[in-house]
């Protein structure tokens, strides 16, 4: 017996999702589900596309988490982080105004 998990998908489609929840003791900072859908993702010629989409989704998740955590930190905590108390300084500026990663604040290291 075939069980249909998602009737909205075609036979060869692939959907991947990752749920991210970030909270403190008293507040929820983020609760979001990231998702990709690759039509024909199980077809051999699309295998690389599925992997590329997953990689891009993970990069976006990393940027959103960094931004969310930065927004929650008080300004004085960010200043202490730059002094070396264990907060990675690459989290201070994660993107330029056009949305591309800003690696200048990470000493030239990639952000992932």
N, C-alpha and C positions, 0 to 999 in steps of 0.2 A: 504494500500500500504506500503510495506516494503522499507525503505530507507537504502541503504548500506553506512555506514560511512567510512569503510576501507576494501576494497576488498581483501587486503592481509591477513586478519585475518580469522581463522576458526570460525565456529559457536560459540564455547565455549571459544575462546581465549580472553585474556584481555590485553590491552595495556594502560599504564599510562605514562603520560609525564608531566614534569614541566619545564617551561622556566624560566631562571634566567638572569636578566640583572643588571649589576652594572656599574654605571657611575658617574663621577664627573661633575662639571660644564663644563669642557673642554675636557674630554677624556672618552672613553668607556673602562672600565677595563675588563668586561666580558659580553658575550652574548652567552649563551649556553642552549641547550635543553637536559635534562636528560630524559631517557626513559627506561621503562622495558616492557617486553613482557612475559606473562605467557601462554603457550599453555594449553588449558583446564582450564583456570583460573576460569571459572564459574561453574566448576564441584565441588560438595560439598567437595570431598577429597582434593581439591587444594586450598580451601579458605584460610587456614593458610599460604600457600606458597605465595599467592598474598600479604598478609599482611607483611610477612617477606621481600619480595622483595621491597615493598614500604618503609619499615623501613630502609633497607640497602641503598636504593636510597637517602633517606633523610639524612642519616648519611654521605654519600659521598658528597652530596650537601653542607652540613655544613662544611666539611673539605676543599672543593674546594673554598668556599666563604672565609673562614678564611685565607687560603693561598693567595688568590687573593688580599684581603685587606691588608694583611701583606706585600706582595710584593710591594704594592703601597705606603706604609708608608715610609717616610724618616727615617733613622736610629735614628735621634734625637727624633722623635715622638715615636718610640718604647721605648726608654729609659725613656721618660716622662711617658709613659703608665705604666711602671713598678713602677714609683713613686706614682701612684694613681691618675692620672688625668681623670679617667673614662674609659680608654681603658683596657679591661679585659686582664690580663696577659696570660690567656690560649690561646690567639690568637697568641702569639709570636712563640711558637713551637707546631704545631698541629699534627705532625707525626714524627715517628722515620724513620731511613733510610729504614726499611723493609715495611713501609707504614702503620704500626699500629698506632693508636692514642697514643700520648704521654701525659699522665695525670700528669706527674711529674711537669710540669710548671703550672698546675692549682691547686696545693695544694692537689692533690689526688682526686679532684672532677672529675666526668665524664665530657666529653666535650659536652654532649648534655643535 
